[in-house]
Amino acid sequence: MALDPSAAATGPGADEQIEPLACGRDAAVVWDHAADGMLDEHERGCPHCAAAIADAHGLDGVVHRMAQEQPLPPPSLMDTVMEAVLDTVTAELRPQDLLALDSPAGPARLSRPAAARVLRHAVDRMDGMRARSCRIEQDGVHLTVAITVTARFGVDLASVTARVRQMVVAAGEQALGAPVARVDITVVDLWDEP
Amino acid sequence: MSATPGATPRTTPGAAPRTTLHVGDLVVARLAARAARGVPGVAGLRPDLTQALLGVAGTVFGQQRDTLPADGATAVVEGGHADVSLTVLTRLGHNCRDLAAAVQRAVSAEVGAYTGLQVTVRVTIADVLI
């Protein structure tokens, strides 16, 4: 129950006379009787006590309904906010994350992580090869690419160099539009078809 | 568009008052965003943090829907010159260098034709969708 007469009696206003209902009863006592389902004859018939009991039921309804409610914003709003904020914060491009593109029509730049993803994707498409990391540095317009790969067991490692280099150079030129001057390849692991 | 502050119109009777026209930053940004979205290979524009948060606020509190979106485009107009910065997304299969140049040409042409400003377009490709 919301009100405890014993707690109220030890509260700051303990020695103040509590204003009774018009019928002379203490509202807190009536509320407690109502909560326990032990109303006496007077309380059942008295309009003042009935009003106090109705108050108790009203408060009870509000408190318990609010306690059971999950005050969460609608999921669509929450999703929208989180998605937008996370997207923009994680995707906020810093100047060092950008590669310069050679454009005659003005300054043009490309996200370095996006370029690395394109090159990794190109290597992933090769038979028997998977790309792991890809680091791109830029010197003037030329790119230096350091890529680590894993190879399927049985793939001729001697030809890996030539194949990956060719793929990276071609992807750099065709997909990115930036010439690749140097490719460093590290084979870091082997895998096998199950 | 707004009149340049400080321009004092002459009010000689019978003569046309002296009038100046200044094109605002947001006008240029909206035009640039619209032109960029029309370039083949542009998958979208990426709003910066401010624009994204304002966009979220707009969806929560309701916003005017009849304005051209300027997300991903910012512009600064000074005198007869506009500096436009665009952040675009593209798809794998479009050459990034060629796409950037195509966006610069399209935006420069459209903004220049509409406003009469000299335009410099700075393009950043933020992501390549795979």
Interface residues (C-beta under 8 A of the other chain):
Chain A: L77 T80 V81 A84 V85 D87 T88 V89 A91 E92 L93 L98 L101 D102 S103 P104 A105 G106 P107 A108 R109 L110 S111 A114 A115 R117 V118 H121 Q174 A175 L176 G177 A178
Chain B: R46 P47 D48 L49 A52 L53 G55 V56 T59 V60 T87 L92 G93 N95 C96 R97 D98 L99 A100 A101 Q104 R105 S108 T120 V121 R122 V123 T124 I125 A126 D127 V128 I130
